[in-house]
Amino acid sequence: MSNKKQRLVERAVATTRQPRSTRLLEDGQQKKGYRVVAVSLYTPEAEWIDHTFKLLQRAGNPKANRSLVVREAILRLQEDLKGKNPEQTLRYFIEHQAKRAAAS
């Protein structure tokens, strides 16, 4: 192996980070913070989120953004599902999907 190639390989090995799986840690040990999550939305849903955050900005909340709107929607869903078992949770989603289908 050439000297330059050997140095490059040694440097790559020396600077390679070892993965640390935080999902294996207990809940209390995991870092607090946020994650970026990609979510697929239909165009009307995405437009509604955009409209809502712009409405909040015009109403005086300069820090309003799409994430704020989605987080608030998630909190509402958490409240609705609190204390429900898996079967009740499934029923909740089926009922709401049926209501939306009937409205269209």
MMTF fields as JSON, N, C-alpha, C and O atoms, coordinates in Angstrom:
{
  "mmtfVersion": "1.0.0",
  "mmtfProducer": "UNKNOWN",
  "numBonds": 415,
  "numAtoms": 416,
  "numGroups": 104,
  "numChains": 1,
  "numModels": 1,
  "chainsPerModel": [1],
  "groupsPerChain": [104],
  "chainIdList": ["A"],
  "bondAtomList": [4, 2, 8, 6, 12, 10, 16, 14, 20, 18, 24, 22, 28, 26, 32, 30, 36, 34, 40, 38, 44, 42, 48, 46, 52, 50, 56, 54, 60, 58, 64, 62, 68, 66, 72, 70, 76, 74, 80, 78, 84, 82, 88, 86, 92, 90, 96, 94, 100, 98, 104, 102, 108, 106, 112, 110, 116, 114, 120, 118, 124, 122, 128, 126, 132, 130, 136, 134, 140, 138, 144, 142, 148, 146, 152, 150, 156, 154, 160, 158, 164, 162, 168, 166, 172, 170, 176, 174, 180, 178, 184, 182, 188, 186, 192, 190, 196, 194, 200, 198, 204, 202, 208, 206, 212, 210, 216, 214, 220, 218, 224, 222, 228, 226, 232, 230, 236, 234, 240, 238, 244, 242, 248, 246, 252, 250, 256, 254, 260, 258, 264, 262, 268, 266, 272, 270, 276, 274, 280, 278, 284, 282, 288, 286, 292, 290, 296, 294, 300, 298, 304, 302, 308, 306, 312, 310, 316, 314, 320, 318, 324, 322, 328, 326, 332, 330, 336, 334, 340, 338, 344, 342, 348, 346, 352, 350, 356, 354, 360, 358, 364, 362, 368, 366, 372, 370, 376, 374, 380, 378, 384, 382, 388, 386, 392, 390, 396, 394, 400, 398, 404, 402, 408, 406, 412, 410],
  "bondOrderList": [1, 1, 1, 1, 1, 1, 1, 1, 1, 1, 1, 1, 1, 1, 1, 1, 1, 1, 1, 1, 1, 1, 1, 1, 1, 1, 1, 1, 1, 1, 1, 1, 1, 1, 1, 1, 1, 1, 1, 1, 1, 1, 1, 1, 1, 1, 1, 1, 1, 1, 1, 1, 1, 1, 1, 1, 1, 1, 1, 1, 1, 1, 1, 1, 1, 1, 1, 1, 1, 1, 1, 1, 1, 1, 1, 1, 1, 1, 1, 1, 1, 1, 1, 1, 1, 1, 1, 1, 1, 1, 1, 1, 1, 1, 1, 1, 1, 1, 1, 1, 1, 1, 1],
  "groupList": [{"groupName": "MET", "atomNameList": ["N", "CA", "C", "O"], "elementList": ["N", "C", "C", "O"], "formalChargeList": [0, 0, 0, 0], "bondAtomList": [1, 0, 2, 1, 3, 2], "bondOrderList": [1, 1, 2], "singleLetterCode": "M", "chemCompType": "L-PEPTIDE LINKING"}, {"groupName": "SER", "atomNameList": ["N", "CA", "C", "O"], "elementList": ["N", "C", "C", "O"], "formalChargeList": [0, 0, 0, 0], "bondAtomList": [1, 0, 2, 1, 3, 2], "bondOrderList": [1, 1, 2], "singleLetterCode": "S", "chemCompType": "L-PEPTIDE LINKING"}, {"groupName": "ASN", "atomNameList": ["N", "CA", "C", "O"], "elementList": ["N", "C", "C", "O"], "formalChargeList": [0, 0, 0, 0], "bondAtomList": [1, 0, 2, 1, 3, 2], "bondOrderList": [1, 1, 2], "singleLetterCode": "N", "chemCompType": "L-PEPTIDE LINKING"}, {"groupName": "LYS", "atomNameList": ["N", "CA", "C", "O"], "elementList": ["N", "C", "C", "O"], "formalChargeList": [0, 0, 0, 0], "bondAtomList": [1, 0, 2, 1, 3, 2], "bondOrderList": [1, 1, 2], "singleLetterCode": "K", "chemCompType": "L-PEPTIDE LINKING"}, {"groupName": "GLN", "atomNameList": ["N", "CA", "C", "O"], "elementList": ["N", "C", "C", "O"], "formalChargeList": [0, 0, 0, 0], "bondAtomList": [1, 0, 2, 1, 3, 2], "bondOrderList": [1, 1, 2], "singleLetterCode": "Q", "chemCompType": "L-PEPTIDE LINKING"}, {"groupName": "ARG", "atomNameList": ["N", "CA", "C", "O"], "elementList": ["N", "C", "C", "O"], "formalChargeList": [0, 0, 0, 0], "bondAtomList": [1, 0, 2, 1, 3, 2], "bondOrderList": [1, 1, 2], "singleLetterCode": "R", "chemCompType": "L-PEPTIDE LINKING"}, {"groupName": "LEU", "atomNameList": ["N", "CA", "C", "O"], "elementList": ["N", "C", "C", "O"], "formalChargeList": [0, 0, 0, 0], "bondAtomList": [1, 0, 2, 1, 3, 2], "bondOrderList": [1, 1, 2], "singleLetterCode": "L", "chemCompType": "L-PEPTIDE LINKING"}, {"groupName": "VAL", "atomNameList": ["N", "CA", "C", "O"], "elementList": ["N", "C", "C", "O"], "formalChargeList": [0, 0, 0, 0], "bondAtomList": [1, 0, 2, 1, 3, 2], "bondOrderList": [1, 1, 2], "singleLetterCode": "V", "chemCompType": "L-PEPTIDE LINKING"}, {"groupName": "GLU", "atomNameList": ["N", "CA", "C", "O"], "elementList": ["N", "C", "C", "O"], "formalChargeList": [0, 0, 0, 0], "bondAtomList": [1, 0, 2, 1, 3, 2], "bondOrderList": [1, 1, 2], "singleLetterCode": "E", "chemCompType": "L-PEPTIDE LINKING"}, {"groupName": "ALA", "atomNameList": ["N", "CA", "C", "O"], "elementList": ["N", "C", "C", "O"], "formalChargeList": [0, 0, 0, 0], "bondAtomList": [1, 0, 2, 1, 3, 2], "bondOrderList": [1, 1, 2], "singleLetterCode": "A", "chemCompType": "L-PEPTIDE LINKING"}, {"groupName": "THR", "atomNameList": ["N", "CA", "C", "O"], "elementList": ["N", "C", "C", "O"], "formalChargeList": [0, 0, 0, 0], "bondAtomList": [1, 0, 2, 1, 3, 2], "bondOrderList": [1, 1, 2], "singleLetterCode": "T", "chemCompType": "L-PEPTIDE LINKING"}, {"groupName": "PRO", "atomNameList": ["N", "CA", "C", "O"], "elementList": ["N", "C", "C", "O"], "formalChargeList": [0, 0, 0, 0], "bondAtomList": [1, 0, 2, 1, 3, 2], "bondOrderList": [1, 1, 2], "singleLetterCode": "P", "chemCompType": "L-PEPTIDE LINKING"}, {"groupName": "ASP", "atomNameList": ["N", "CA", "C", "O"], "elementList": ["N", "C", "C", "O"], "formalChargeList": [0, 0, 0, 0], "bondAtomList": [1, 0, 2, 1, 3, 2], "bondOrderList": [1, 1, 2], "singleLetterCode": "D", "chemCompType": "L-PEPTIDE LINKING"}, {"groupName": "GLY", "atomNameList": ["N", "CA", "C", "O"], "elementList": ["N", "C", "C", "O"], "formalChargeList": [0, 0, 0, 0], "bondAtomList": [1, 0, 2, 1, 3, 2], "bondOrderList": [1, 1, 2], "singleLetterCode": "G", "chemCompType": "PEPTIDE LINKING"}, {"groupName": "TYR", "atomNameList": ["N", "CA", "C", "O"], "elementList": ["N", "C", "C", "O"], "formalChargeList": [0, 0, 0, 0], "bondAtomList": [1, 0, 2, 1, 3, 2], "bondOrderList": [1, 1, 2], "singleLetterCode": "Y", "chemCompType": "L-PEPTIDE LINKING"}, {"groupName": "TRP", "atomNameList": ["N", "CA", "C", "O"], "elementList": ["N", "C", "C", "O"], "formalChargeList": [0, 0, 0, 0], "bondAtomList": [1, 0, 2, 1, 3, 2], "bondOrderList": [1, 1, 2], "singleLetterCode": "W", "chemCompType": "L-PEPTIDE LINKING"}, {"groupName": "ILE", "atomNameList": ["N", "CA", "C", "O"], "elementList": ["N", "C", "C", "O"], "formalChargeList": [0, 0, 0, 0], "bondAtomList": [1, 0, 2, 1, 3, 2], "bondOrderList": [1, 1, 2], "singleLetterCode": "I", "chemCompType": "L-PEPTIDE LINKING"}, {"groupName": "HIS", "atomNameList": ["N", "CA", "C", "O"], "elementList": ["N", "C", "C", "O"], "formalChargeList": [0, 0, 0, 0], "bondAtomList": [1, 0, 2, 1, 3, 2], "bondOrderList": [1, 1, 2], "singleLetterCode": "H", "chemCompType": "L-PEPTIDE LINKING"}, {"groupName": "PHE", "atomNameList": ["N", "CA", "C", "O"], "elementList": ["N", "C", "C", "O"], "formalChargeList": [0, 0, 0, 0], "bondAtomList": [1, 0, 2, 1, 3, 2], "bondOrderList": [1, 1, 2], "singleLetterCode": "F", "chemCompType": "L-PEPTIDE LINKING"}],
  "groupTypeList": [0, 1, 2, 3, 3, 4, 5, 6, 7, 8, 5, 9, 7, 9, 10, 10, 5, 4, 11, 5, 1, 10, 5, 6, 6, 8, 12, 13, 4, 4, 3, 3, 13, 14, 5, 7, 7, 9, 7, 1, 6, 14, 10, 11, 8, 9, 8, 15, 16, 12, 17, 10, 18, 3, 6, 6, 4, 5, 9, 13, 2, 11, 3, 9, 2, 5, 1, 6, 7, 7, 5, 8, 9, 16, 6, 5, 6, 4, 8, 12, 6, 3, 13, 3, 2, 11, 8, 4, 10, 6, 5, 14, 18, 16, 8, 17, 4, 9, 3, 5, 9, 9, 9, 1],
  "groupIdList": [1, 2, 3, 4, 5, 6, 7, 8, 9, 10, 11, 12, 13, 14, 15, 16, 17, 18, 19, 20, 21, 22, 23, 24, 25, 26, 27, 28, 29, 30, 31, 32, 33, 34, 35, 36, 37, 38, 39, 40, 41, 42, 43, 44, 45, 46, 47, 48, 49, 50, 51, 52, 53, 54, 55, 56, 57, 58, 59, 60, 61, 62, 63, 64, 65, 66, 67, 68, 69, 70, 71, 72, 73, 74, 75, 76, 77, 78, 79, 80, 81, 82, 83, 84, 85, 86, 87, 88, 89, 90, 91, 92, 93, 94, 95, 96, 97, 98, 99, 100, 101, 102, 103, 104],
  "secStructList": [7, 7, 2, 2, 2, 2, 2, 2, 2, 2, 2, 2, 2, 2, 2, 7, 7, 7, 7, 7, 7, 4, 4, 4, 1, 7, 4, 4, 4, 1, 7, 7, 1, 7, 7, 7, 7, 7, 7, 7, 7, 7, 2, 2, 2, 2, 2, 2, 2, 2, 2, 2, 2, 2, 2, 2, 2, 2, 6, 6, 7, 6, 6, 7, 7, 2, 2, 2, 2, 2, 2, 2, 2, 2, 2, 2, 2, 2, 2, 2, 2, 6, 6, 7, 7, 2, 2, 2, 2, 2, 2, 2, 2, 2, 2, 2, 2, 2, 2, 2, 2, 2, 2, 7],
  "xCoordList": [0.857, 0.0, 0.902, 1.921, 0.514, 1.327, 1.255, 0.319, 2.26, 2.355, 1.15, 0.576, 0.767, -0.368, -1.659, -2.465, -1.847, -3.05, -3.104, -4.163, -1.991, -1.927, -2.282, -3.02, -1.756, -2.083, -3.569, -4.185, -4.143, -5.577, -6.418, -7.387, -6.057, -6.793, -6.656, -7.649, -5.469, -5.249, -6.054, -6.648, -6.067, -6.821, -8.322, -9.024, -8.802, -10.227, -10.615, -11.659, -9.782, -10.057, -10.012, -10.848, -9.06, -8.893, -10.021, -10.351, -10.607, -11.636, -13.062, -14.017, -13.215, -14.546, -15.249, -14.712, -16.472, -17.244, -17.933, -18.398, -17.987, -18.688, -20.15, -20.433, -21.093, -22.507, -22.885, -22.415, -23.744, -24.266, -25.785, -26.409, -26.362, -27.8, -28.537, -28.548, -29.16, -29.897, -31.224, -31.796, -31.732, -33.017, -32.907, -33.923, -31.688, -31.505, -31.389, -31.407, -31.272, -31.198, -32.576, -33.585, -32.618, -33.903, -34.417, -33.644, -35.735, -36.355, -35.693, -35.508, -35.339, -34.75, -33.364, -32.897, -32.7, -31.337, -31.282, -30.244, -32.37, -32.354, -32.277, -32.782, -31.635, -31.532, -32.908, -33.758, -33.113, -34.333, -34.054, -32.927, -35.024, -34.811, -35.861, -37.028, -35.452, -36.4, -35.762, -34.542, -36.628, -36.197, -36.925, -38.059, -36.278, -36.924, -37.569, -36.909, -38.876, -39.613, -40.313, -41.021, -40.115, -40.795, -42.178, -42.327, -43.17, -44.546, -45.162, -44.987, -45.876, -46.564, -47.95, -48.693, -48.289, -49.601, -50.209, -49.499, -51.519, -52.203, -52.143, -51.996, -52.255, -52.142, -53.097, -52.665, -54.377, -55.27, -54.829, -54.988, -54.285, -53.808, -52.611, -52.549, -51.658, -50.472, -50.867, -50.325, -51.809, -52.265, -52.967, -52.823, -53.726, -54.408, -53.392, -53.565, -52.336, -51.285, -50.623, -50.406, -50.303, -49.699, -50.632, -50.201, -51.904, -52.89, -52.977, -53.028, -52.995, -53.147, -51.943, -52.11, -50.74, -49.582, -49.47, -49.038, -49.852, -49.831, -50.877, -50.646, -52.016, -53.07, -52.566, -52.809, -51.867, -51.3, -50.26, -50.195, -49.457, -48.462, -49.143, -48.748, -50.166, -50.886, -51.598, -51.784, -51.995, -52.69, -51.725, -52.157, -50.422, -49.473, -48.478, -47.709, -48.469, -47.486, -46.358, -46.473, -45.267, -44.195, -43.434, -42.735, -43.56, -42.835, -43.681, -43.24, -44.882, -45.739, -45.099, -44.532, -45.201, -44.687, -45.449, -46.327, -45.11, -45.802, -45.637, -46.582, -44.442, -44.187, -45.095, -45.589, -45.318, -46.209, -47.605, -48.217, -48.107, -49.454, -49.54, -50.497, -48.553, -48.569, -48.407, -49.083, -47.518, -47.344, -48.626, -48.979, -49.329, -50.596, -51.632, -52.41, -51.646, -52.565, -52.227, -53.127, -50.944, -50.521, -50.938, -51.408, -50.769, -51.198, -52.692, -53.136, -53.465, -54.917, -55.231, -56.095, -54.537, -54.729, -54.331, -55.009, -53.24, -52.824, -53.907, -54.182, -54.522, -55.61, -56.789, -57.374, -57.14, -58.27, -58.031, -58.969, -56.783, -56.472, -56.035, -55.854, -55.864, -55.378, -56.297, -57.512, -55.707, -56.455, -57.145, -57.768, -57.053, -57.7, -56.774, -55.554, -57.388, -56.615, -56.442, -57.02, -55.666, -55.425, -56.711, -56.808, -57.674, -58.921, -59.684, -60.235, -59.725, -60.401, -59.669, -60.3, -58.358, -57.568, -57.87, -58.054, -57.918, -58.249, -59.648, -59.856, -60.595, -61.975, -62.018, -62.742, -61.249, -61.178, -60.775, -61.419, -59.702, -59.22, -60.218, -60.45, -60.808, -61.789, -62.99, -63.461, -63.486, -64.643, -64.331, -65.144, -63.157, -62.8, -62.59, -62.961, -61.993, -61.824, -63.178, -63.377, -64.111, -65.448, -66.192, -66.895, -66.027, -66.666, -66.124, -66.881, -64.807, -64.21, -64.678, -64.944, -64.778, -65.224, -66.676, -67.034, -67.502, -68.902, -69.068, -69.999, -68.158, -68.238, -67.784, -68.13, -67.01, -66.506, -67.458, -67.169],
  "yCoordList": [-1.172, 0.0, 1.234, 1.273, 2.233, 3.448, 4.193, 4.019, 5.019, 5.775, 6.701, 6.791, 7.386, 8.31, 7.554, 7.981, 6.448, 5.651, 5.145, 5.163, 4.707, 4.191, 5.29, 5.046, 6.505, 7.628, 7.953, 8.213, 7.94, 8.223, 7.176, 7.516, 5.921, 4.844, 4.999, 4.882, 5.254, 5.426, 6.608, 6.531, 7.691, 8.877, 8.586, 8.987, 7.892, 7.548, 6.672, 6.881, 5.698, 4.807, 5.592, 5.375, 6.487, 7.25, 8.244, 8.545, 8.747, 9.786, 9.251, 10.026, 7.956, 7.382, 7.364, 6.868, 7.921, 7.923, 6.578, 5.966, 6.142, 4.909, 5.23, 6.157, 4.486, 4.768, 4.47, 3.503, 5.326, 5.114, 5.081, 6.096, 3.954, 3.803, 4.316, 3.668, 5.499, 6.072, 5.38, 5.492, 4.668, 4.004, 2.835, 2.338, 2.384, 1.287, 1.782, 0.981, 3.08, 3.648, 3.685, 3.717, 3.681, 3.829, 5.239, 6.142, 5.427, 6.713, 7.866, 8.936, 7.684, 8.746, 9.138, 10.235, 8.266, 8.542, 9.178, 9.713, 9.127, 9.661, 11.177, 11.829, 11.725, 13.165, 13.768, 13.195, 14.911, 15.666, 16.585, 17.054, 16.842, 17.705, 17.445, 17.212, 17.484, 17.279, 16.449, 16.301, 15.907, 15.155, 15.718, 16.183, 15.671, 16.052, 14.791, 13.767, 14.88, 13.728, 14.11, 15.115, 13.321, 13.577, 12.938, 11.783, 13.687, 13.211, 13.541, 14.646, 12.592, 12.836, 13.39, 12.852, 14.465, 15.089, 15.266, 15.447, 15.212, 15.568, 17.088, 17.804, 17.568, 18.993, 19.841, 20.86, 19.472, 20.302, 20.376, 21.415, 19.295, 19.299, 20.233, 21.021, 20.142, 20.997, 22.464, 23.34, 22.721, 24.096, 24.63, 25.804, 23.771, 24.193, 24.554, 25.546, 23.753, 24.037, 25.374, 26.201, 25.588, 26.86, 28.032, 29.056, 27.874, 28.933, 29.244, 30.408, 28.199, 28.385, 29.096, 30.005, 28.7, 29.374, 30.811, 31.687, 31.07, 32.457, 33.3, 34.473, 32.699, 33.375, 33.744, 34.849, 32.815, 33.081, 34.202, 35.042, 34.213, 35.283, 36.636, 37.617, 36.688, 37.949, 38.404, 39.601, 37.444, 37.772, 38.241, 38.679, 38.151, 38.691, 37.707, 38.083, 36.461, 35.504, 35.383, 34.611, 36.136, 36.135, 34.808, 34.545, 33.979, 32.711, 31.547, 30.398, 31.834, 30.774, 30.163, 30.867, 28.84, 28.124, 26.809, 26.497, 26.048, 24.788, 23.829, 23.14, 23.787, 22.872, 23.173, 22.252, 24.444, 24.814, 24.261, 23.699, 24.42, 23.947, 22.426, 21.906, 21.724, 20.256, 19.779, 18.838, 20.416, 20.012, 20.206, 19.365, 21.313, 21.55, 20.501, 20.051, 20.113, 19.061, 17.732, 16.982, 17.445, 16.215, 16.247, 15.242, 17.396, 17.499, 17.257, 16.607, 17.78, 17.555, 16.067, 15.533, 15.408, 13.976, 13.194, 12.238, 13.595, 12.93, 13.054, 12.093, 14.227, 14.422, 13.52, 12.906, 13.435, 12.608, 11.128, 10.397, 10.68, 9.256, 8.856, 7.67, 9.824, 9.531, 8.528, 8.718, 7.475, 6.469, 5.426, 4.509, 5.537, 4.558, 3.354, 3.493, 2.173, 0.962, 0.831, 1.621, -0.139, -0.256, -0.386, 0.202, -1.136, -1.3, 0.015, 0.341, 0.768, 2.064, 3.056, 3.873, 2.979, 3.845, 3.538, 4.451, 2.267, 1.876, 2.357, 2.891, 2.177, 2.618, 4.126, 4.599, 4.88, 6.339, 6.706, 7.538, 6.076, 6.398, 5.959, 6.689, 4.784, 4.302, 5.237, 5.58, 5.651, 6.556, 7.9, 8.433, 8.438, 9.729, 9.63, 10.536, 8.521, 8.337, 8.184, 8.699, 7.491, 7.311, 8.665, 8.936, 9.495, 10.827, 11.668, 12.349, 11.616, 12.386, 11.875, 12.665, 10.553, 9.978, 10.372, 10.658, 10.386, 10.745, 12.222, 12.594, 13.063, 14.499, 14.868, 15.936, 13.986, 14.34, 13.994, 14.233],
  "zCoordList": [0.0, 0.0, 0.0, 0.69, -0.779, -0.855, 0.477, 1.258, 0.711, 1.958, 2.121, 3.206, 1.043, 1.104, 1.394, 2.221, 0.719, 0.922, 2.362, 2.99, 2.871, 4.24, 5.24, 6.195, 5.024, 5.914, 5.867, 6.901, 4.669, 4.531, 5.249, 5.929, 5.104, 5.779, 7.29, 8.008, 7.782, 9.22, 9.755, 10.831, 8.999, 9.431, 9.457, 10.386, 8.438, 8.387, 9.567, 10.184, 9.881, 11.011, 12.322, 13.199, 12.46, 13.697, 13.934, 15.081, 12.875, 13.039, 12.883, 12.932, 12.7, 12.548, 13.9, 14.891, 13.921, 15.161, 15.341, 14.379, 16.564, 16.875, 17.155, 17.913, 16.561, 16.808, 18.257, 18.857, 18.796, 20.15, 20.035, 19.724, 20.277, 20.1, 21.327, 22.373, 21.19, 22.322, 22.542, 23.626, 21.549, 21.74, 22.695, 23.18, 22.975, 23.92, 25.358, 26.292, 25.54, 26.876, 27.501, 26.796, 28.806, 29.484, 29.243, 28.924, 29.398, 29.104, 29.852, 29.272, 31.098, 31.892, 31.424, 31.73, 30.691, 30.251, 28.864, 28.472, 28.126, 26.772, 26.794, 27.708, 25.767, 25.641, 25.439, 24.758, 26.03, 25.792, 24.614, 24.452, 23.819, 22.677, 21.628, 21.944, 20.403, 19.326, 18.236, 18.163, 17.384, 16.21, 15.005, 15.108, 13.891, 12.644, 12.085, 11.91, 11.804, 11.319, 10.017, 9.959, 8.996, 7.716, 7.758, 8.156, 7.35, 7.351, 6.0, 5.487, 5.428, 4.159, 4.437, 5.257, 3.75, 3.892, 2.509, 1.52, 2.458, 1.222, 1.082, 2.073, -0.134, -0.409, 0.427, 0.964, 0.567, 1.39, 2.857, 3.498, 3.383, 4.774, 4.929, 5.872, 3.995, 4.044, 3.881, 4.555, 2.989, 2.788, 4.032, 4.371, 4.714, 5.94, 7.022, 7.731, 7.15, 8.132, 7.793, 8.679, 6.517, 6.1, 6.406, 6.935, 6.07, 6.319, 7.818, 8.213, 8.643, 10.082, 10.683, 11.497, 10.301, 10.908, 10.41, 11.16, 9.158, 8.667, 9.386, 9.68, 9.664, 10.42, 11.818, 12.301, 12.458, 13.786, 13.725, 14.623, 12.675, 12.531, 12.362, 12.993, 11.512, 11.302, 12.569, 12.789, 13.401, 14.641, 15.728, 16.794, 15.464, 16.424, 17.02, 17.904, 16.563, 17.063, 16.039, 15.087, 16.222, 15.227, 15.167, 14.189, 16.188, 16.212, 15.701, 15.735, 15.233, 14.705, 13.464, 12.628, 13.36, 12.196, 12.045, 12.849, 11.017, 10.773, 11.949, 12.332, 12.517, 13.632, 14.814, 15.465, 15.098, 16.194, 15.961, 16.87, 14.747, 14.432, 14.572, 15.147, 14.051, 14.117, 15.558, 15.973, 16.331, 17.74, 18.532, 19.359, 18.286, 18.98, 18.588, 19.43, 17.321, 16.879, 17.562, 17.943, 17.715, 18.384, 19.851, 20.385, 20.506, 21.909, 22.049, 22.995, 21.109, 21.121, 20.962, 21.658, 20.056, 19.85, 21.098, 21.474, 21.738, 22.979, 24.042, 24.76, 24.149, 25.114, 24.782, 25.674, 23.507, 23.082, 23.352, 23.671, 23.227, 23.366, 24.768, 25.041, 25.658, 27.01, 27.708, 27.764, 28.231, 28.986, 28.126, 28.662, 26.816, 25.944, 25.751, 25.659, 25.694, 25.421, 23.903, 23.156, 23.436, 21.991, 21.155, 20.078, 21.637, 20.883, 20.798, 19.746, 21.882, 21.882, 20.974, 20.303, 20.958, 20.09, 18.621, 17.816, 18.284, 16.916, 16.554, 15.465, 17.444, 17.202, 16.969, 16.093, 17.748, 17.605, 16.168, 15.53, 15.67, 14.33, 13.263, 12.299, 13.421, 12.442, 12.392, 11.307, 13.546, 13.584, 12.926, 12.171, 13.217, 12.628, 11.111, 10.365, 10.668, 9.218, 8.546, 7.445, 9.181, 8.617, 8.539, 7.566, 9.561, 9.55, 8.402, 7.711, 8.202, 7.108, 5.748, 4.843, 5.606, 4.334, 4.056, 2.913, 5.086, 4.923, 4.567, 3.851, 5.072, 4.817, 3.405, 2.902, 2.763, 1.43, 0.343, -0.83]
}
